[in-house]
Amino acid sequence: MRRARVAAAVSLKPVVRFREFPFGTAGDPSMCEFMTEQPWSDQDKALAYLRSGLVLGVTMGAGLTDWFERPNKANPILDDEMVGGTTEMTDGVWFWYAGLIYFMEKYNIRLPHEFLRHAARHGWRVDKGGIPPALYDCSYFDD
């Protein structure tokens, strides 16, 4: 009798933690602290990387509020379709909400250097075929 293979469990790191995001807390920084007047170096490449990520799951009612311009929704366009801002995406190491794409485009939100170095090492493109099947834990909270 063949045993079913159990996929490995992988804990993903959140790219950012903002109090304005789902599960954000008062102790998390505000996106306002990461906004810039002009696009920053490699912002377009970072956006391409985020857009190329693998969708892990779509939450019912996945709209995300644009906290700075209500009642607008922070729901970006991926592959010519609008997706909910709380849609979880990954590259197999990091995870992010699709709404991060919207906020980067609209408010030039800066990302952590560690994540940008990772994206640059991968040629600014997520290799979806290289992401192994696994049970991905994209918890926003530290263990």
N, C-alpha and C positions, 0 to 999 in steps of 0.2 A: 504494500500500500504506500502510495506517495504522500508525503507530508506537504501541506501547503507552506510555501515560503513566506515568512513574516518579514515585511519591509523594516528596515532600520528606522529608528527614530532620530530625527535631526532637529536640533534647536536652532532656529534662525535668529539673527540679530536684527533688531529694528534699525533702519537707516537713521531715523530721527524719532525723538519723543517731543511732542508739543502738547501743551495743555489744551489747544484747540482741536486736537485729533480725538477720535474715539478712544476711550479709556485713558485719555490724558488726565493728569492730576494737577492740583494747584502747585505742586513742587516741580513740575516740568517747566522748561522755559517756554516763553511765548514765541510764536513765529515772528512777531514784530522784531525780536532781537536778531533775526537772521535775514531780514529783508534788506535789499540794496536798491539804490535808485536805478542803477543800470545793470544789464546782464553781466555776470562775472565770467572770468576766463574759463573756458571749457563747459559753460552752462549748456550750450547746445548739445555737446557730446554726452553730458550727464543725462540730459532729457532723453536723448536717443536710447541710452542704456536703460533707463527706467521704463520707457515705452516698450522695449524689447523683452521685458521680463515675462515670466510664466505666470499666468493667472492661477492662483491656488484655489480661490473660491470666491463666489459672489454672494453677498449677503442680501437677503430680501430687504427691500427698503434701503438700498445701499447708497442713497444720496447723502452727500456731505455738505453741510452748510458752509458758505463762504463767510466766515465770522467777521470779515472786514467790510463786506459789501452785501449785507442781508437785503433781500431774501434770496440772493443768487445762490446757486449750488456749485460746489467744487467738484464737478463731474467731468473728467477729461475725455477727449476723443482718442480711442485706441483702435487702430485698424479701421478707420472711417466710421466707427460707431461710438456713441456716448456710453460710457460705463459709469457705474456708481463710484463715488469717491472713496467709499469704504471697501472697495474690491481689493482683496489681498493679493500681492504680487511678490515674486521671488526670483533670485538667480541661483538658488540652492545654498546660499550662505547668508544672505541678507533678505529681509522682507520690508515691504513698504505698502502703504495704502495708495491706490491709484490717484487719490486726491492730491498727493504730493506733486504730481506732474502739473496739475492745474495751478497750485500755489507757486511753483517754480516759474511757470510761464507768466503768470500775472504779477507776482510780487518779487521775483528774482530771489527766492529763498536759497540761501547758501547751504551746502551739505557738508558733513564732516569729512576732513581730509582722509581719514582711514578708508571710508567708502569710496571716495574719488580715486585714490590710489588703486584700490581693488578693481574698479570699473576700467581704469586706464590699462591695467595689466591684462585685462580681458578684451582689449581692443574696442572698448565702448560699446560692446554688443553682448547680450546674454545668449549663450549657446543653450537653447532650450533642450536640444537633443542630448546634451551632456549632463543634464540634471537627472540624477538617478531617482528611480521610484523610491519613495520613503514616506514615512509618517512625519510630516513637517509640523513642528510646533512653532507657531508664530505669535507667541505670547508677548505682549507689550510690556509685561512686568518682569523685573529681575527675579531669578529664582531665590 
